[in-house]
Amino acid sequence: MSRIAIIDLGTNTFHLLIAEISESKTVSLVYNETADIKLGEGSSKSSRISVSAFDRGIAALKKFKLRINEYKADKTIAAATSAIRTASNGQEFIEKAGLETGIEPIIIEGEREAELIYKGVKEASPLPETTLIMDIGGGSVEFIICNNEEIFWKKSYPIGAARMMERFHHSDPVSDTDSKAFIKFLDHNLADLMDELSNFKPLVLIGSAGAFETFAALADPPFFGSFEKPEYTFNLEEFKSIAEGIIKSNHDQRMEIAAIPEVRKDMIVIATLLTVYILNKSAVRALKLSAYSLKEGLLFNYLAKPRN
């Protein structure tokens, strides 16, 4: 019996997962925590992690380290994604994290992030047919066209919800002008994705964690994505109604909705516009949530490696 700690250092949130692994490689969740950091706040203009965000990130890792020690994890794997890999002071953050917390994150590139998301998602739900996985992060969005046996195509785009909100969400509710500008931007920047969707014609869209957990909570208020309950299937018409409500809402209205976490009160609008765009531009006929994403992909990737 052993325990492993997995940390996902995302652009908006840091995630800690501690799992217990039996001799037969059965996995059970021991501890799970999410910290709202907004590490990428303002970075689209400065290309740097701000002083306040930097400090919030280090403080969160110190807290995570206490939990890792408390639960006696034998190994820690930490992965840093878009905000850190694109920031001019990202390496400085990695080094300070190692010195002050003993946690040494590894910066993973977007293509590797997509592979790990795929490994996590297919553990949550089998992929019997050609599927499009979409992971909307704060700094990047990963798209993976795949089935249960292989990845056909994958790509990471620097169009995460935090970046796009700063660029296209200038009024509240979001204006038609901003929405149209965002769609025009997507038409230009996702042209190769559109070609691949036309080629492979996935009929299922799986959104991994993040905004899709919020969509599921809005569709079914008792639902809470978890390690034990990692998937949810949407009614497409109901989702479209939820999406319309989010796009038309203002900040104060979203603040009153408990199902929308604090860190997503505004970014959920851009995430919704992007999801609706993909649904409209593809042949997708089914929409699902996978609560498993990068951190679970890191976990199952580790378990798949041969041991000495």
JOSUL-V511357 format. One record per run of one state. SS is the DSSP state (2 for helix, 1 for strand, 0 for the rest). FROM is the first residue (numbers start at 1). TO is the last residue. Records with the same first field share a line. If there is no record, write none. Layout:
BEGIN
SS: FROM-TO + FROM-TO
END
This chain:
BEGIN
0: 1-1 + 10-12 + 22-26 + 37-42 + 47-50 + 71-74 + 81-81 + 87-89 + 102-105 + 108-109 + 125-130 + 137-140 + 147-150 + 158-160 + 169-175 + 190-190 + 201-203 + 209-210 + 220-230 + 234-235 + 249-250 + 256-261 + 265-266 + 282-285 + 291-293 + 305-308
1: 2-9 + 13-21 + 27-36 + 75-80 + 106-107 + 131-136 + 141-146 + 151-157 + 204-208 + 231-233 + 286-290
2: 43-46 + 51-70 + 82-86 + 90-101 + 110-124 + 161-168 + 176-189 + 191-200 + 211-219 + 236-248 + 251-255 + 262-264 + 267-281 + 294-304
END
